[in-house]
Amino acid sequence: MTRRGDETLNDLDERMRMSDPRFARGLDSGRPCPPREYRRGPAWALLAGAVALLAAGLVLPQGLMLAAGLVLAGIAAQFLTAPRRRAGRRPRPR
């Protein structure tokens, strides 16, 4: 492989280690975990809590509970659908 190709691969490896160290450690050990983009467990738990809060706000005449459930549901939806930004992302050289 050419020297330029080695530098490119080393740069990609370093970026991956900086953006998702857990995934990089898994690749080194031969048992990779899903990348950060696919780990959405906390967002699902937040959504379940929001639905429970919404239901409690509907059953009990509590407007504050209902509003809190709606806000939490919106936050959980944002976590589930928004693409994650990479930390320390540098612009591409042209």
C-alpha positions in Angstrom: 0.0 0.0 0.0 1.3 3.5 -0.8 2.3 5.9 1.9 -0.7 8.1 1.2 -3.0 5.1 1.6 -1.5 4.2 5.0 -1.9 7.8 6.2 -5.5 7.8 5.1 -6.2 4.5 6.9 -4.4 5.7 10.1 -6.4 9.0 10.0 -9.7 7.0 9.7 -8.7 4.8 12.5 -7.9 7.7 14.8 -11.2 9.4 13.9 -13.1 6.3 14.7 -11.3 5.9 18.1 -12.1 9.5 19.0 -15.8 9.4 17.9 -16.7 6.0 19.4 -14.0 4.4 21.7 -16.3 1.6 22.8 -16.8 0.4 19.3 -13.1 0.7 18.5 -12.2 -1.4 21.6 -14.7 -4.0 20.5 -13.1 -4.2 17.1 -9.7 -4.7 18.7 -11.0 -7.5 20.8 -12.8 -9.2 17.9 -16.3 -8.7 19.5 -17.6 -5.4 18.2 -20.6 -3.8 19.8 -23.1 -1.7 17.7 -21.9 1.7 16.8 -23.2 4.7 18.8 -25.7 5.6 16.1 -27.6 2.3 16.8 -27.5 2.3 20.6 -30.8 4.0 21.4 -31.8 2.2 24.6 -32.0 5.4 26.8 -34.2 7.1 24.3 -36.6 4.2 24.3 -36.7 4.3 28.1 -37.4 8.0 28.0 -40.2 7.4 25.5 -41.7 4.8 27.8 -41.6 7.1 30.7 -43.2 9.9 28.7 -46.1 7.6 27.6 -46.6 6.6 31.3 -46.6 10.3 32.3 -49.0 11.1 29.5 -51.4 8.3 30.6 -51.2 9.4 34.2 -51.9 13.0 33.2 -55.0 11.9 31.2 -56.3 9.6 34.0 -55.7 12.1 36.7 -56.8 15.7 35.9 -53.2 17.0 36.0 -52.3 19.4 33.3 -48.7 19.7 34.5 -48.2 15.9 34.2 -49.7 16.0 30.8 -47.5 18.8 29.6 -44.4 17.1 31.1 -45.3 13.9 29.2 -45.6 15.8 26.0 -42.3 17.5 26.4 -40.5 14.3 27.3 -42.1 12.5 24.3 -40.8 15.3 22.0 -37.3 15.0 23.5 -37.4 11.2 23.1 -38.5 11.5 19.5 -35.7 13.9 18.8 -33.2 11.4 20.2 -34.6 8.5 18.2 -34.7 10.3 14.8 -31.9 12.9 14.8 -28.6 11.9 13.3 -25.8 12.4 15.8 -23.1 14.9 15.2 -19.5 13.7 15.4 -17.3 15.3 18.0 -14.2 17.0 16.7 -15.2 16.7 13.1 -12.8 18.4 10.8 -13.6 19.8 7.3 -12.4 17.7 4.4 -9.3 18.9 2.7 -9.9 19.7 -1.0 
